[in-house]
Amino acid sequence: MTTREVEHEITIGAPAATIYRLLADVSHWPQIFPPTIHVEREATGGNTERIRIWATANGEAKNWTSRRTLDPDALRITFRQEVTTAPVAAMGGTWIVEPLGENTSRVRLLHDYRAVDDDPGDLQWIDKAVDTNSTAELAALKDNVERAHTAETDDLVFSFTDTVHIDGAPQDVFDFVNEAGRWPERLPHVATVRFEEPTPGLQTLEMDTRAKDGSVHTTKSYRVAFAPDKIAYKQVTLPALMTLHTGVWTFTDTGRGTTEASSQHTVCLNTATIAKILGDQATVADARTYVHNALSTNSRATLGHAKDYAERKN
């Protein structure tokens, strides 16, 4: 069997411990790493954890389960896939953070992997995916760490949540949001939808939505559904004012026959397009307000129609 071993590295202007902490906390990976759609911690204990990752590879949405061993003293994190997805037969590796000075570090990302049935074409596919994703992840890590905690970054990245109370069952509310293929007939602001679910719970949603001014915007998202509790998503085709948009729909059973349904958003603004979209005098604060209002309007509309749907079922 052919086992490929590859290494990627980058130099980052930040303390090694700061970089390690970011790599160790997988909850932020969808916001940091372009390929990562969603991450779930399935088990933790001591310095080991099992995580399930949904991410893109060569433009395809995939998911796998890995066990990670964290070594904060050595600034190393080793990982090994326990449940792989074809064409990967085996995959593992190590994140290594090396201090080069007080505020400079080298990050090395090592991979070893094999293809199913040792197929040469599949091995090439994995080569490309590992190289593309590793390069993107290291560049994004550098960008995020070096910009972290600046006043500008704090203004550009923000989160908010809209919540409605529904006199209905979580499953019915979940069904409405989950069945996105039916949104054009159920949601007035959705013009058209292209919806695929090649494997249960892993969805691709591309849709055209109408704004208040009549303009139509196309977005594409990958979604991960956990019936009947939540649907996590990441937009990969974004409106001009955003460089990042992730979110989670949650459906919480109150125990009283009602549901708390929420739509949470995390956004990073694109400063390069603010003047073009909102005018030369527009500020970052104006862009925050504009994006917040636009996303909240759509979320509240969807939640309102989900409420009507679930309460009619009740």
C-alpha positions, -999 to 999 in steps of 0.1 A, spaced: 0 0 0 12 35 -9 14 59 21 20 95 12 37 118 37 35 156 31 43 187 51 32 223 48 44 253 69 40 290 75 57 317 96 33 337 118 39 370 137 25 359 170 35 340 202 35 302 198 11 297 228 -15 320 212 -14 300 180 -16 267 198 -47 278 218 -65 287 185 -57 253 170 -67 235 201 -102 250 203 -120 234 173 -152 253 181 -139 284 162 -126 264 131 -156 272 109 -149 309 114 -111 306 109 -106 279 82 -122 283 48 -127 245 42 -143 238 76 -181 239 76 -189 226 111 -172 207 140 -188 187 168 -169 174 198 -182 138 204 -160 128 234 -133 144 255 -111 131 283 -77 142 295 -57 154 266 -77 135 240 -109 142 222 -130 128 194 -143 153 169 -165 151 139 -156 174 110 -176 185 80 -155 203 54 -150 208 17 -123 188 -2 -118 197 -39 -152 214 -39 -171 185 -24 -186 184 11 -172 155 32 -173 145 68 -151 123 90 -144 115 126 -109 121 141 -92 115 175 -69 143 186 -42 142 212 -33 176 226 1 184 241 2 220 253 37 217 267 52 205 234 28 227 214 17 197 193 -16 183 183 -17 149 167 -48 136 149 -59 103 133 -92 97 114 -112 69 130 -140 71 105 -129 80 70 -148 90 39 -139 76 4 -115 79 -14 -95 82 19 -85 48 34 -64 63 62 -54 98 73 -35 113 102 -10 140 110 3 166 134 1 203 140 35 216 154 40 251 166 76 262 170 86 294 187 111 314 166 111 344 189 88 361 214 63 371 188 72 349 158 64 312 153 66 285 126 35 263 122 41 229 105 12 208 94 21 171 87 -2 146 69 1 109 61 -26 91 41 -36 62 19 -62 59 -8 -89 32 -9 -76 1 -28 -44 20 -34 -60 36 -64 -35 61 -81 -63 84 -93 -78 86 -59 -44 92 -44 -40 122 -67 -74 134 -56 -63 133 -20 -29 149 -28 -48 179 -43 -73 181 -15 -46 180 13 -24 206 -5 -53 230 -13 -68 227 22 -35 229 41 -24 259 22 -57 277 28 -58 268 64 -23 280 72 -28 313 53 -61 318 72 -45 309 105 -18 335 99 -43 361 89 -66 355 119 -39 354 145 -20 384 132 -52 405 131 -66 391 163 -78 415 190 -72 447 170 -99 473 172 -107 469 135 -112 431 138 -134 436 168 -156 459 148 -156 437 117 -165 404 133 -198 402 152 -225 377 162 -262 381 170 -293 358 175 -330 362 167 -354 340 187 -392 333 185 -415 314 208 -436 288 190 -466 268 203 -455 237 185 -431 207 185 -394 211 178 -396 184 151 -422 204 131 -401 236 133 -370 217 124 -388 201 94 -397 235 80 -362 248 81 -347 215 71 -369 212 40 -352 241 22 -361 226 -12 -396 238 -5 -387 273 5 -397 290 -27 -433 279 -21 -431 287 16 -410 319 19 -419 350 -1 -383 363 0 -369 331 -16 -371 332 -54 -355 299 -64 -336 271 -46 -311 244 -57 -310 219 -28 -291 186 -26 -286 161 3 -262 135 -11 -258 119 24 -283 122 52 -278 155 71 -252 170 48 -268 195 25 -259 219 -2 -283 249 -5 -280 275 -33 -307 301 -34 -318 334 -49 -333 358 -24 -352 390 -30 -342 421 -11 -366 449 -1 -354 470 -31 -363 441 -55 -328 431 -62 -320 393 -62 -289 379 -44 -275 344 -49 -259 326 -20 -246 291 -15 -243 273 18 -233 239 32 -256 228 60 -253 200 86 -286 189 101 -291 173 135 -328 164 138 -347 178 156 -323 201 175 -302 222 151 -290 230 116 -255 245 113 -244 261 81 -216 280 64 -221 303 34 -194 298 7 -209 322 -19 -213 355 0 -230 388 -5 -205 416 -13 -204 431 22 -193 399 39 -161 378 39 -176 353 64 -210 341 74 -217 311 96 -248 303 115 -269 278 135 -306 273 136 -316 258 170 -349 243 181 -352 239 219 -380 219 235 -392 240 266 -408 209 281 -441 227 281 -452 217 246 -436 248 230 -403 255 212 -377 282 214 -365 286 178 -333 307 172 -312 318 143 -276 327 153 -253 345 129 -215 352 129 -203 376 103 -171 393 91 -175 425 71 -157 432 39 -143 467 42 -133 468 5 -169 469 -6 -186 493 20 -182 524 -1 -194 508 -33 -225 492 -17 -234 519 9 -218 551 -4 -185 570 1 -196 583 35 -206 549 50 -187 536 80 -180 502 94 -208 508 119 -232 516 90 -222 483 74 -227 464 106 -262 478 109 -271 472 73 -259 435 74 -274 428 108 -308 442 96 -307 423 63 -299 390 79 -323 395 108 -351 404 84 -347 371 65 -342 350 97 -373 365 114 -393 360 82 -382 323 80 -389 318 118 -423 335 114 -434 312 87 -419 282 106 -440 293 136 -472 294 114 -464 260 100 -457 243 134 -486 259 151 -510 247 124 -497 212 129 -502 214 166 
